[in-house]
Amino acid sequence: MYVLYTDSTRALDERSQLFAQHMEPLLQRCDAAMRAGMIPADIAEIPQYLKVCRWPFRRLEYSFALDALTAHLRPGHRFLDAGSGATPFAHALAELGVEAEACDGDTRLISQLQRLQPETIYGSKVRYSAQDLTATSFPDNSFDAIACISVLEHIPAPHDKRAVGELIRILKPGGLLVFTVDFQPQAPGRSNGHTTHLVRRSVELVRKGDLGGLLQGVQRKLEARRAVSGGAAQLPRSANQCFELAHLEQDLGADLRAHELPSRLGFTSDLQSLTTSDARSFWELQPGLFDDQGRRFVLPAASIVQKPELV
């Protein structure tokens, strides 16, 4: 598993060339469609993703995935963007002649995208469907490659591991699963960024009088602890909580490590080498983004997994 990280804008530009080549032109087409009034105002996710997809965080994630996928996929192969949201990532693969599909658990959003027909914006055909990633409707061995970009952190343990197992099930033998997760780096002697963020968020909810939101967060933490006490997970992790090193090593990555493939992009695989200070510096490559996003000390971790061939 790799940590996707750079320490300068120059290095960021060098390592996100595939994003600039395949994703940025699609985002520009979407920008133009927004200006032309082609996108309904009730699909708020599209203008949101136009910003998010261009974050340094996302530029490295998409470049990492594109490097692995473009080397593996051929025209006529089947590809799935699992947990796609409103991003045009599947269209980047469809432009290469791949039979691309995209799915998400948000049935409202998928319905809106199906009515919008994004191929009128991007010029490539992608099939959209609403799917629960822990139990999709796809048959076994359906896809030659699957990407799951910054999705698993939104799924609490142990369902995150079930989602990975489900994606492996629908992947063809020899196929690739490329996934990224929000990773909370931690080093001895440094403050825990997740704890700091949690405290700050709780204070914000109290000040706003949002006791319902606060209680919902407490409930998620209790459910995470019950999953551990019941033996379903080794470590507590609730929905929207970043993965820490122990989560990746014990709950998520242990079964996948033997089937991981190397990346050609030169990112570090030493997850212990980066600190919360490194994470802050990375976010600050885009001025103001660290403060705007709640001062989250997060970096993307990523992996390329190949499903074993049938014997």
N, C-alpha and C positions, 0 to 999 in steps of 0.2 A: 504494500500500500504506500502511496506517495502523499506528500504534502505539497500542494500547488502554491508556490510562494516565490516572489521576487522582491528585491530590495531597491529597485530603481525603476523609473518610468521607461528608461531605455530597455532594460531587461524585460519589462512587461510587454513592450511593443514587439520585441524579438520573439517572445514565447507565445504571443497571441496572434501570430500571423494567420493561422488557420481561421480564427474568428474573423479577422479582417477580410479574409478571402471569401468565406462561405456564409457568415452570419450577418455581418454589417450591411451588405447589399440588401438583404431581406428586411432588415430593420429600417433601412432608408425607404424601401417601397412601402412599408407600413406607415412611416412618417408621412409620406405623400398621400396615402389613403386617408389618414387622419385629417390632414389639411383639406382634402377634397370632400370631407363629410361622408365618406363611404363606410365608416365604422360607427355603429349605434352608440350613443352615450351610455347606455346601460351595461356595456361590456367594459367596465372600469379596469379590468385586468390588463387590457391591451396597452393603454398609455402607461400603466404602471410597469409592465414588462419592458416597454421601450426604454425605460430608465434602468431597470434592474439588470437587463441583459448586457448592458454596457459597463457595469461595474467591473473593476479589475478582477474581483472574485470570479464573476461569471465568464469573463473573457478567457481566463485560464482554464476554467472547467470545460467550456465548449471546445477550446483548442486541444485539450488533453483527449477528450472524447473523439473529436474529429480525426486526430492523428491515428488513433487505433481503428476507428470505424472505416475510414477511407482506404486504409491498407487491407482491410479484411473483406469489405463488401464489394460485390460486382453487380452490374445491371441485371435486374430480375430477382435478386435476393430480396428477402423480406426483412424489414427493420421496424422496431417498435420504440417509440419514445414513451416510456412509462412514467406517468405523472407529469405530463407535458405542460400543464397549465395552458396559457395562451401564447407560449413562445413559438417561433417559427422553426425550431430546431429540426423537426422532422422534414420540413420542406427543404432544408439544406441537403439532406440525404436524397430526397426525391429528385432534386435537380441532377443527381448523378445517375439516374436511371433505376434507382432502388424503389421497390414497392414499399412505401412508407406508411406506417400507421402511428397514431398518437392516441393515448388514453389518459384519463384523469378520473379521480374519484368525485369530483365536483360535477354532478349531473346537470346543474343549472348552466355552468360554463360550457360544458360540452354541447348542450342543446343550442346555446347561443352561437357557438362556433359552427355547428352544422348548418344553422340558418344563414350565417354570414357567408359561408363558402369561401374560406381563406384562399383557395386557388385563384380566385379573381384578383387577389392582391399579389400573391407570390408567384403565380404562373406555374405552379406544380401541384399535383394532386396528392392529398393525404387523407386517409380515412380516419375519422375521429369516432371514438366510442367511450362510454362511461364504464369504468372498471374499478373494482376493489382490488388493489394490488396483492392482497393476501388470498384472494380467491377469484381469479379472472375467469372469463368464459372461453378463453382460447384453448384449443386442443394441445395436447403434448406436442413438443418438437415443432412449433409453428414458425419460429423466427430464426434467421441466420445471425442476427445481432440485436441487442436490446441496450438502450441507454436509460439510466435512471439518475437524473441530474438534480442534486439537492432536494430530494424527496424523502429519503428514509428518516431524516431527523424529525419529520412531522408525524412519524408513526411510532407510538410508544413500544417499548420492549414488553413482551416478547414478539409482538406483531411485526416489528421491523425484520427480525430474522425469518419469520414466516413469509414475508413479502419477497425476500431474497430467494427463498426456496421455491416460491411460486414462479418467479422470473426464470430460475434455472429450469423448472419443469417445462415451460413453454418455449425454451431455447432448444434449437436443434443440436445434436451432438457435434462438437467441434465449433459451435457458435460462441460468440463473445457477449459477455455482459460487462458493460462499462458503467460504473456508478460512482457518484461523488456524494459526500456528506459534509455537513458543517462540523468542523473539528475544533474543540477547545484545547489549545496547547497549554501545557502546565509544566513548570520547572520548579525544582526545590527552591524555597525561599521567595517565590513569587506569589502574589495574591491570586486567588482563584477568580478568574474573570466571570465564570458562570454564576458564582455566588454573589459577586458584586452586582452583576446585571439583575439577578433575581431580587435582591434587596431593593435596588433602584426601581425596578418595575413595580414591586409591591407598594412602595411609597407613593409612586405616581397614581396607582389605582385608588389608594386611600384618599389622596388629595382630591381626586376627581369625584370621589364618592361612589366609585364603581365597586361596591362590595360584592356584587354578583361575580364580576370578573376575578376578584381576589379569591372568593370561595371556590370558583371553578379551578383556579390554579392550585389551591390547596388540595382539592379533590383529586386532581391529576397526580400530585405527588404521593398521596395516600395509595392510589391505585398502583403506582409504580412500585411502592414498597410491598404491597400485597402480592404483586407478581413475583417478587423475589422470595417472600416467605412461603409462597405456594410452590416454589421450585420451577416456575416457568421461565425465569430469567436469573442470571447470576448477579446482576447489578441493577439498581433502580434507574430507569430513564423514562421520563414522561414525554408526551408529544411536545414537539417544538423545543426540546432540550438538546443542545449540541452533544455530539459524541465526544467523550474523553478517551484517553488512551486505553484505559481498562475496558471500556465498552467495546472498542474495536478489537482488542486482543481476546476478550473472554466471551462476549455475547455475539458479535457479528462476524468477525474475521477468522475465527479459529477453523471453521469448516472449509473456508475458501482458500486459505493460504497455499495449500498444495497445488492449486489450479491457477494461481495468479501468473500473468504474463508481464514482462518488463515493458516499460514505456520508453520511447526513443527520445523523449524531450528533456531528460536530464534533471528532473525534479528530485528532491531528496526523499529517500525512503526511511530516514531516521526520524520517526515521529517525536522522539524525545529531544531532538536538537533545537527545536524552535520554542520560543517563549511567548507569553502574552505581550511583551514589548515588541517582538517581531510582528505579531498579529496587528497591533496598533499601527506600526509603521507601514505595514502593507495597506491597510485601509486608508491611511492618510496619503497614499500615492494619488488619490483623487481628493483634492482639497475639500474639507468639510464633511466628507462622507462618514467618517468615524463618529462624529458627534451627531450627525443627522440620523444615523441608524442605531442610536441608543448605546453607543460606546461598547459594542460587543467585541470581545477579544476572540475572534473566530477566523480560522483559515479553512480552505477546502482540502479535504482528504479525498483521495481517489484511487480506484483499483480497476484493473482489467482482469476479468476471470474468463477462462475458457472451459466450456462444458466438456467433460471427457467424451471421447469417441466410444461408441458401442463396441464391445468386444465380441 
